[in-house]
Amino acid sequence: DDKTREVWNKSIPRGDRKLTKKDHVCSLHFDPDSIIKYDEFKLSDGVIEKIQRTTPILKSEAIPTIFPGLPKYLTKSLAKRPAPKLRSQNSEKNEKKTINNDTPPKDLVVFDKC
């Protein structure tokens, strides 16, 4: 689609031309986690079966970021998000304590007449 092509045009370091609908980008330019190589099926007994795809496909959010042979600053490594379970544990740890505004701290001097 046009939005994806625009994102890819910004990520691919080519000043001489823009991608068209007919262009292809080699899988070497994508993070391996962005490529779906297997289909997974859950069988009736609960076992998950992985079957290799004859033609790998890209995940919908895949962006070409690897450009071997170019300066390192042109290759962007995408930050990996932690698993949802870890994110929820971290958010619980980072919860801020609320301050009771009704009573001032003991070491605070309050002036009523200024």
N, C-alpha and C positions, 0 to 999 in steps of 0.2 A: 504494500500500500504506500501511498505518498508520504505519510508521516514517518514510517520506518525508513524509507529511502532517504528522507531528509536527515534523519539521525545518522544513518550510515554515511551519508556524504560528509557530515561534519566530523565523523570519527576516522574516515579514511584519508590519509595525508596525500591527496592528489590535488594539485592546483590546476592541472591542465584540462581536466574534464570532470563532469558530474556523472553519477550513475544513471542509467536509464532502465526501463522495464526489462530490457533484453540482457542486461549485464548479470553476471554471476560472481560471487565472492567465494574463494576457495576456503575449505574448512580449516586450513592451517591458520587462518586469521581470527579464529574464534576460540575462546576458552573451551577446553574439553567439557566442562560442566554445562555449556550452552548447547551441546549436541546430544540429541536423543538417538542412541544406537540400539536400544532394546525396547520392546513392548513388554509390559508386565500384565499378567492375568492372574486373578485369584481363583483357584480351583474350588470345587465344592467341598473338598476336605480341608480347606483353609491354606493349602500350600500355594505360595506365589511362584508362578512359572515365568521365567524370562526368556523371550525369544528374540534373537538378533534380527534387526530389520535388514532387508536387502538394500534399502536406501536410507541412510541416516537423515534425520530432519533436524531443523533448528528449533529451539524453544522460541516462543513468541517474543520474548524480551531480549533475544540474542543480539549483541552488537559486536562487529569486528573490532578487536582491540590489539591484536598481535601482528606486528609487522617486522619479521626478521630481516636483517640487512639494513635497517634504517636506524638512525640514532635512537637511543633508549627513551628519550623524552617523547617520541612519537608513538611509543607502545604504552598503552595505559593498562594497568592492572586494576580490575574492578575489586572493590572491597567486598569481602565475603560477609554476609549477614550471619550472625549466630542462629542456631536452631531456635524455633519459637519457645521451647521449654526453657532454654537458657536465658532468652530475652525476658521472659516473665519473672524468672528468679532474680535477675539483675534489677528489674524495675522495683521489685519488692524490697531489695536491699537499699535502693537509692531513694526510697520514699522520704520526703522531707518532713521533719517534725513541724507541726503547727505551733505557733507561738500564741500564748494566751495574752491577749491585749488588754484584759481587764485590770491586771495588776502589773505595775512596772517592776523590773528587776530590782533586787535588793541594793545593788551598788549605783543605781541611777538616782540622781538628785532632781526632784521636781520643784520648779519655781512656779508658784501661783500668781505672783505679782511681778510683772515685768514692765 
